[in-house]
């Protein structure tokens, strides 16, 4: 907008133009000219004016033209005057261009990089300078520093005009000292302690680890949201009239820390009274009541009420009523402190799916996406089907995002569905290394593609070479063989591993298949054939072999086995579950030819449940039994526990029945050597709490409790249960899952350290 001074100049010029025009009376303009412009072409300015050569000059027209020129946004002043030439009257618009920013610099910034500060600016190099944008830029820089804890940072701009008329902008920054929140207090809370309310907030008080966690940093938007979180907490605990005030942030007198105060008016806690249903009921009120979580006598919770509304809406949505409306009508009894709830049900119109469109998948074939959908064209709408479709797509691991939207079709009772996905890289080529406490250091290389040719095929070629093991494998799996629901695949592999008492070399292959019964239950069958060589025995194991080679074999044998399993998995996200269960039962029979014969049965159960926000509890239990089939069970097919994948704190593969064998060393001295025989029965499990440490990097913490044993005979499994506890860190690093965990045995054996054992694993091939 033009300044007051510019407007006055313009008015005076218009007066002069009016006087000249009055004296000229019927004189016509012979030319309209632009002066003072350096960067902006005259033609651009002339396009904005309406006065042309040959027009009679009027003040109203020039006034409108001046405003039009100002609206172009390039000029800080516009003047108009008339000149007399040999040919007649010339109208001249004299413009003064706004300066252009040629350079933006910073001085005094140490905590924030120049690049980060420039990203926040409203000003840009080689753009027209704006005082308004300068003010906005200062505010944004100050906010950046405030979000990083430098609440007292001062920013002083300096605008320098160059001889050319362009300018440079310098931001002089005094960062000051970091100021964190030292105290968060509440006024008016009675039902819940200060500590409880602080735990709900994302904003935290500073502590000695603030340098790592960022606790204590004041962020205005986050603190405002914390007030909403506290309000929700009260509303979910029966306080339906709660009022949470705006957080007040003050700087202490020493200007070294911030204090936060939040006022609360709690009111009274209410419980649920009667629950009823009315309106267009597709099921009886008693049936609908069994589907909601709200119960008479329970504390009223807005969150549970919202969930009930969603559940009831889905009940109608699964019957094709896509636009069903559930309205909870509440009636308060202030004397009894109860809330009666009546759900008013409106079913709306029966809706069918008209068309399903797929978008965002240049690589993945449409059919790969469509086969995961649980809604079909020309069939009734299903709310659960849409939700399950999205979950299935995300479980594939092919997409960063999978969004499903609906829009009206050709009629009011028809919907079009759009599935919009964002693909992510599904192929990896890696050469790197890793370490595990079982295998030692490992070098690895692998090529893996989980969406080969865009058909959802899973293919891999991999190898790992370590101090104690070597593994090579190649395989391919089609999860929808011949566009059916059957899974078919195969692998060829070779491995060599050094165990405590012997080494084992294995070469084999398998053919595998499966069929899903539904979205949660799947079956799996695999036939495998292996050539196995047990070699390099310890002296004690060699002695046992010499005495009883049937029970303690050496040399080459073959195994031909058939494996089958059935799995129930209703977790929310299979790559990183937060809720749900995984239950699996499997059986393997070796004896379809080959030298080795045995039968193995296992059952495995894992439960995930969110305790609070991203704090996830999981419990796992595994039982296994292997039995003879006409001959002794091969020693390497028995159960061994211990180590990072079973009982942390106990050395890997040492939890099993043992035998002491008297042997002689190279000098003829007799020694007692312990041999690990393996058990025919195993039972182990754990309980874990996982929580985010650095969410941005995907780093999690874990606390665990392990228990279990491996014995001979199912009746002995609970005679001596080994237990351990500990904690650690997990990270899905670029070269594979990293686990740093420390386990402490509760009932250590002679070979175990009472102080605990460090477990470390990195890489995806262990």
N, C-alpha and C positions, 0 to 999 in steps of 0.2 A: 504494500500500500504506500502511496506517496506521502511524504512528510508534510506537516503544516506549512513549512517554508516553501516547499515545492508547489503546494496548492495556491499559496498567495502569489507566487511568481506566475503561475499559470493564469490566475484570474487577471493579473495586471496585463499579461500578454493578450488575453482575450479582449480586454477593454481597448487595448491599442488596436487590435484587429478590427473591433467593432467601429472604432472611430475612423480608421482608414476606409473601411467598407462604406460607411455612411458618406464619407467625402467622395468616394469613387462612384457612389450610387450604382449605376448599372454596369460598372466595369466587370469583366470576366477574368478569372484566373488563367494565366497562360502556362503555368507550371506548378507542380507540387514537388518539393525537393526535401531530401533527408540529409541532415548534417550531424556530425559527431560520432557516427557509428564506426567501429573498428572491426569487430568480429561478426556482427550481424549484418547480413546482406540488406541493402536498401529495399530490394524487391519484397523481402519478408515483412518489412515494416509497412511498405506501401499497401500490401495486401490487407493490413489491419485498418487502414483509413478508408473513409467513404468519399472524401473530397477529391475530385479529379479536375484536371485541366479542362477549362471550358465551363466549370461551375461558377455560380455566383457565391461569393464568400459570406457565410453566416456564422455567428459566434456559437450557435447551438451545435452546428456540425463539427467545428473544430474542438469543442468541448468533448463531444462524444468520441472523436478520434483520439484525443489525448488519453482518455480512459481506456480505449482499446489497445493503445500502444503499451500502457502500463500493465495491462492484463497479460501481455506476452511474457512478462516475468524477467526480461533481460535488462531492464533499465531502472536506475534509481532516480532519474530526473528527466522530464520531458517539457520542452518549451516550444512555443509557436510564435512566429512573427511574419510580417509581410515585407517584401522588398520590391522595389520598382526597377524594372529592366527596360531595355529599348523596346521590347515587345509588349510589355504590360506588367501586371501584378504577379509576383511569385510568392507562393505560400511555402514557408520553410519550417519544418519540424526539426528542432535541435534536441538531440537525445544525449544522455550521459549514461553509458553502460555500467552495469554492476560489475565490480571487480571479480576476477577469476582466481580461485585458490590454486597456486602453483606448487605449494609445498606445505606439508603438515609434519611437524616434529614434536617430540616430547623430551622433557628434561626432568630428571629426578626420579623416574620410575625404575624401581629395582625389583619389587615384588611381582609386578605384572609386566609381561613382555609388550614391546611396542606393537607387535602384530595383534595381540589380543585387544589392546586399547583401540587400535584403528578399526577393528571389527565393530566396536560399539559406537563409533562416531556417526552422526547424521551428516557431517561434512565430508566431502570427498575431493580428492585431488583432481584438478582440471575441471571442477564444477563451479558454478556461480556461488559466491559467498552469500550466506544468509545469517543475519544476527540471531534469528529465531532458531536456526539449526545449531548455531554455536551454543546457545543456552541449553538446548536439548542434549548436545554432546557432553557438556560439562556435567549435567545431571546423570547421564549414563555412566560416565567414567567414575563419578563418585559412588554410584551404586555398585559398580564392579568391585571397587575397593571395599565398600561396606560388606558385600557378600563374602569377601575374603577375610573379614575381620578388621580391616583398617577403617574403622568408623570415623576417625578424625582426619582423614585425608583431605587436603585442601588443593583445589585446582584453580590456577590463575591463568587465563588465556591472554595471549599477546598477539595482536593483529598488526602485522608490519606491511606497510604499503611500499611497493617497489617503484622505481622511476618509470617503469612501463605502465603503471596503473594497476598491475596485478598485485596480489597480496600473498603473504605466507603466514601461517598460523602456528604459533608455538604454545604448547600447553606446559606450563611450569607446575610441577607436582611436588607437594610436600606430603609424603605418605604417612608420616607420623608413626606412632607405635600401634601394634596390634591390640585391639580392644575386644575382649570376649565377654560373653554373658557369665557373670559369676553367681547370680542368684535369680531363681525363678520362684516366685511366691504367689499364693492365692489368698484372696479375701472372701470369706463367706462360705467356704466349704466345710461341711460337717460330716456328711455321709462317707466321704472318701478322703484319704490322707493326701498331703502334698506329694509324698513320694509316689503314690498311685497315679495321681494326675500327671506328674512329670513323666512317668513311664509311657503315657499315652501320646505325649508330644513328640514331634520330630525334632524340634529345637531342644538342645540339651545344654546343661551347665558345663563350663570348662572343667577339665580334669587333666591329670598328668600325661594322658595319651591324646590330648586334643590335637597335637601336631600331626597325628596319624589319622584320627577319625574325623577331625573337623568339628568336634563338639564345642559348643560355646559360640559359634559364629552366628551373628544376627542376620537373618534374611526376612525382610518385611513380609513377603508373600507367604513364606513358610510359617511364620508366627501367626499370621491371620488365619491360615488353614488349621493351625493347632487349636485355635479357639473353637473352630467348627468341630474338630475331632473330640474336644472335651464335651461340647454340647451333645454330640452324637452319643458319647459314652453315657452321659446322664440319661438321655432319651432311651437308650437301650437297657437302662436299669430302673425304669419306672418313673423317672422324674420328668413328667410330661410338660411341666410348666417352668422348666429350668431356663435361666437367662445367663448367658456368659458374655461379659463385657469385652470391649476392645482392649487388647493387650497394651499396656503403657510401658514404654521403654525409656529409662532415664540413665544418664551418665552420672556415676558417683562423683563425689566432691573432688577426689584425687584425679579424676579423669583417667582412671586405669582400668575400669571395667563397667559393664552395663548391668542394670537391674531390670528385671521384667516383673510386672505385677498384673494379675488377671483377676477381676472381680467376678464373683459367682453368686447368683441368687438361686438356691436349689429348689425350693418349694417342697412338696411332699411326694413320696414314692407311691405309685399306684400299681395295683395288680389287675389281672384280667378277670372280669366277671363272667357274664354269659357270652357264648359264641353261637351265632345263628347265621342262616343263609336265606336269601329271598331272591326273587326275580325269576329269570329263565333258567331253571335248574335242569341240567342234563343228567344228573345223578341225584340220589337222595341226599338230604342234609347230613345224615349219619355217615354216608360214604365220603362226602366232601370233607367232613370233620376229621376223618382219619388221615387225610392228605396234608393237613396243615400242622405246623409245629406249635402254634400258640395253644396253650392249655389253660382252662379256668383255674384260678388260684396262683398261677405263675406270675412272676414280675413282668409287667408290660415292657415289651421291647420293640422299638420302631424297626430295627433291623430284621427281627424275626417276622414282623408284620409285612415288611416289604417282600421278604422271601415267600411268605404265604400268598401274597398277591401274585407273585411270579409263578408259583406252583399252580395256583388255580387257573391263571391265564393259560398256562401250558396244558392243563387238563382239557380245556376247551379248544386250544390251538391244535392239540393232537387229534381232535375229532374233526378238524377242518375249519374251525371258526377262527380265522386269522385275526379278526378284529374284535375279539371278545373283550369286554370291559369289566373289570372287577373293582368295585368301589367300596372300601371299608367305611362303614358309618359307625361312629363311636358315640357313646353316651356315658358321661361321667357321673359317678356318685361320689360327691365330695365328702359325704359323711363316712361312707365305707371305704373310701379311697380305692374305688374299683373303676374299671373301664369295660363297659359292655360293647362288644363288637358284632356288627351284622354285616356280612359280605353281600353286597347287592350285585347279582350276576346278570350281565347282559351279553348274550351270545353273539349278536350281530349276524352277518350273512355267511353262509357256507361258501368257502373259497377253494378253488383248485389252482394248481400250478400250470400256467400256460406255456411258458418258455423258460429254459435255463441257458444262460449265456456265460461263456468262460472268457476271462480277460487276464492279461499280464503274464502269459505263459509262452514266450517265444521258443523255449526249449522243450518243455514238458508237453507231451501230447494231450489233447483234450480228454481222450479216453482214460488216461491215468488219473485225471481229476474226477471225471464223471463216475468212475467205478467206486470212488470213496464217498459219493453223495448218498444221503439217505432220504432224499426227496426225488420225485420223478415227475416228468412232464405229464399233464393230463390226469394226474392223481390229486387227491385232497391234500391241502396244506398240512404240514406237521411241524409244530414248534420244536419238539424234541429232535425230529429229523434234521432240521436246519442246524441246531446246536451240535448234534453229533457229527454232521457233515464237516463242520469247521474243525472239530476236534480230530477227526480222521485225517484231514488234510495236514494239520500241523504235526500229527504223529508220524507222517511220512518222512519228515526231516528235509523235504525238498524246498520249503518255503520259509522266508522270514516272516511273512504275514499272509493270512488267508482271511479275507473279509467277504461276508455273504450279505447282500442287500436285496430287498424286495421293492418292487414298484408296481403300480397299477397296470393291469394288462388291457386287453381290448374291451373288457367289461368290468363292472364294479365287483363281480364275484370271481375275478381272475387276477392272478399275480404273476409277474415276471421276476425271475430270480437271476441275479448277477453274481457270479463267483469271481472275485478279483484277487489274484494272488501276486505275491512279489517273490520271485525265485531267488534262491541263494546258491552259492557254489556247492555242488554235491560231489565234485571230484577232487581228490587230493593227490599230490605227488610230494613225497617227503623223503629226505635223507637226513638222518639225525641220530640222536642217541638217547639213552635213558638209563635208569638204574632201578633195580628193585632189590629188596633185602633177601629175596629168594634166589634171583638169577645173577645178581651182581651187575656190573656195567654191561650195557648192550648197545651195539650199533645197529641201526635199522634203516631200511629203505622200503617204501611201499607205494603202490599205485592203487587207489581205491575209487570207485565210482558207484554211488548208491542210486543214480538215476541214469544208467547207461543208455545212450541213444534216445533219451527222453521217454523211454518206455517203462521206467521204474525198475529196470533190471539192476541187480546188485552184483558188481564184478570187483575182484581184487587180485592183485599180485603183490605179495609181500615177502620180506625176509628180515630176520633179525639174527645178529651174531653177538654172543656175549661170552663172558668168562666161564659161565657154567651151562650155557644152553645155546642152541642154534635152532631156528625155525624157518621153514620155507613153505609157502602155500600159494595156491592159485585156485580160484573158484568163481562160480557164477550162479545166481539164483534169480528165477523169474517168479515174483509173488502172485502173478495172475497168468499162469501157463495157458497158452492158446485162448486167451481172453475168458478163461473160466476162473472160478474161485480157488482152484488148486494152485499150490505153490510147488515148484519143482526146481531143484538145483543140484549141484555137485561140487566136490572139492578134491584136490590132490595135494598131499602134504608130506613133509619130511621133517623130523625133529630129532634133536639129540640133547640129552640133559644129564648133568651129573647130580646124582642124589647122594645122600650121606654114605650109604653102604655099597652102592654100585652105580653104574651109568647105564642109560637106556637109549637105544637108537630106534626110531620108529618111522616106517614108511607106509603110507596108506592112502586110501581114497574113500569117498562116500557118495551115495546118492540119497537125496533127501526130498521129502515132500510134506505137504500139510494142507489142511482144509479148515476154514473158519466156520464154526457152527453159527456164530453171530458176531456182533461187534466186540464182544467181551470174551468169548470162549473160542479157543482155537486148538486144533490137533496138529501133531507133528510126528512124522515117521522117518527113520533114517536107517539105511543099511550101510555098514562100513566093513572094510577088509584091511587088516594091518599086518605088516611083517615086523616083528619085534625082536630086538637083539639086546640081551642083558649081558653086560661085560664089565671089565675093570672092577672086580669085587675087592672089598677090603679083606685083609687076612681073616677076620672073624667070619665074614660072610662066605669066604671060600671054604673055611672049615665046615660051616654048616652045609654047604653044597656037597662037599665030599662025603659027609655023613648021611645027608638026606636030600638028594637032588630033586625029588618030587616036590617037596615043600619049599625049597630054596633054589630055584632053577637058574641056570646060566645058559647062554647061547641063543640061537634063533628059534622062535616059535611064531605061529600065525594065529590071528583072531578073526573070526567071521561072526558078526553080531548084528542083531536087529534091535533098534531103539525106538520107543514110542512114548509120547507124552501128551497130556492135555493140560491147557493153561487157561486160567480165568484172570483177566486183567481189566480192571475198571478204573485205573488211575487216570488223572486228568490230563497229564502230559507225559508220555512214556519216556521221553528223553531226559526229563528231570521232574519226577513226580512230586506233588505236594499233598495230594490226598488220594485215597482209594487203596485197593488191595491187589496183590499179585499172588495167585495160588497156583502151584504147579505140582502135578504128580507124574512120575516117569518110571519106566521099566526098561531094562536092557537084558537081552538074552544072547549069550555067546555060546555057540555050539552048532551053528549051521555050517558044519565043516570046520576046518582049522584045528589047531592043537589045543587051544585054551577053551575052557568051558566054565561058565559061571552065570549067575542071574543076579542083577542088581536092581534095587527098588529105592527110589528117593521121593521125598515130598518136601516142598519148599514153600514157605508162606511169608509174605512181607506186607506190612500195613503202614501207610503214610497218613499223617493227620496234621493239619496246621494248628499249632498251639496258640500263636499270636502273631498276626501279620506274617512275616517271612520266617518265623521260627517254626521249623518242621520237625515233628517227632516221627520216628519210624521204628518198627519192631520187626525182627526177622527170626524165623525158626526153621531149621532144616533137620530132617531125619533121613538116615540112609541105612540100608542093609544089603549086604552081598552074601550069597549063599553058594555052596558047592553044587555042581551038577555032574555027579559021577566022578569027579576028580578034585584035587586040591585047587583052591582059588589062587591064581597067580599073585605073587607078593606085590607087584606094582599096581594091581587092580583093587587093592584094599584101601581103607580110608586112613588118611593122615591129616591131622589138624595142626594148627599153629601158624603164626605169621599174619601178615597184613590182611589176608582175605578170609580169615576165620577167627582165630584166637590171638588178638594182638597182645604183645607182652611175652608171648611164648615163642621160642625159636621155630621157624618154619619146618613143618613135617616131622616134628618131634613128639607131638601128642598122639600116642598110639601105644599098643602093647610093645614091650621091649624084652630083650633076652641078653643076658650077660654071657659072653663066650671067652674062655681062657685061650689066649694066643701067645705066640712067641715073636719078639721083634727080631731085627737083623742080627742082633748080638746074642740071641738065645735066651733073653730075659722074658719071663712070663708076665703078661699083662692081662687085665680084664678089659674087654672091649664091649661096649653096649651096641646092640643091633636093634633097629626099629623095624618091627615086623608088620605093622599095619593092623587095623582092626576090621572085623566084619560088620561092625555097627558104629554109626556115628550119630551124634546129636549135638548141635551147636546153634547158637543164635546170638543176637545182639539187640540192644536198644540204643538209638542214636538221636541226638538233637543237633540239627544243622541250622545255621544262621548266617546271614551275610556279614562279612567283615568290610569288604570294599566292593560295593554293589557294581560300581562302574566297571571294575576289572573282572567281575565274576568270581571273586575270591570269597570262599565260605569257611566258617569255622565249624568244628564238630566236637561234641562230647559223646563218649560212648561207654557202654558196659557190655562185655562179651562173656559168654559162658559156653561150656560144652566139654566133650570128651570123645575119644575113639577107643573102643574096647572090643574084646571077643565075647560075643554073646549078648543078646538084647537085654537080658536080665541084669547085666552089670553096668548098664549105661549111666545109672544115677548113683553108683557106689562112690564115685569120686569126681564130682563136677568141678572142673577148673574154671576160675573166673578172673576177669581183669577189667580194668577201667582206664580211661585216659582221655586225651583230646588231640586235636590236630587241625590242619589246614588243608583245604582242597581247592584246586584251581583247574579249570579246563584250559590248559595252556595251548599255544599254537602247535606243540609237538605231541599233544596228548594229555590225558588226565594226570594231574600231579597230586600226590597224597603225601603229606608230612604228618605222621601220627606217632604218638608216644603212648605205649601201653604199659601198665603196671600190674603185675600178677597179684591177686589177692591171696592165693595159696600156691606160692612158687615151689617148684621141685628143686632137686639138688643142682640141676644144670641151668636153672633160671636165676636171673639177677633180681634180687628183691627190690632194687631201686627202679626197675623197669627196663624197657627195650625200645629203642627208636626204630620206627618203621618208615621206610621211604620208597616211593615208587613214582616213576615218571615215564610216560610213553604209553602207547595204545596197544601194544602187542603182548603185554604180560598177562 
